[in-house]
Amino acid sequence: GENVEQHPSTLSVQEGDSAVIKCTYSDSASNYFPWYKQELGKRPQLIIDIRSNVGEKKDQRIAVTLNKTAKHFSLHITETQPEDSAVYFCAAKNDYKLSFGAGTTVTVRA
Amino acid sequence: KAGVTQTPRYLIKTRGQQVTLSCSPISGHRSVSWYQQTPGQGLQFLFEYFSETQRNKGNFPGRFSGRQFSNSRSEMNVSTLELGDSALYLCASSATGERRTGELFFGEGSRLTVL
């Protein structure tokens, strides 16, 4: 089955700096890679996703890159703001199921 | 459009008991997935239902079961509860067919505490 590893588990950044979260996956058949953000006490929500036929995707201050050969993908948040503080989950989907990483707790220091 | 609704939101059980959790998906969504969330373990996939059929299953013991009804509402059941079953159980629905995007829409979860 699919195994998704996510690093780091915690990340503290100064407001205005960038944050990078990295994930690796094991199943080469995985073709869809979403990122979810979960604020404290709230439900996870999709923030950005990428499919295997695309190498990079941007949406305002967030971007995701995918390296299919190395089987890893990353989330980049630029110009971090206090509202970016949350737990971020990467995930990988093959034909059968969506598997999540263990999550990264991001804290943006004012 | 109403979001995914889960009931109950909080519940406390003792070891050995059983529990049933309910999930009503977004109208028109026929796929419902269940996840267990515990600190440090992320979101562990339990199972997915589509058109009343279990389509996929995660690596959980047989004490965890589920079903889906003709109106796409889903329930999951945990029998013979153990302390380690204490967690937030999240349900998510997604569109299928021509409206499929892959996005999961999560409910607020049912927080189970086993004493």
Interface residues (C-beta under 8 A of the other chain):
Chain A: G1 Q6 S9 Y32 P34 Y36 K42 R43 P44 Q45 L46 D49 F89 A91 K93 Y96 K97 L98 S99 F100 G101 A102 G103
Chain B: S33 Y35 G40 Q41 G42 L43 Q44 F45 E48 N56 G58 N59 L90 G102 E103 L104 F106 G107 E108 G109
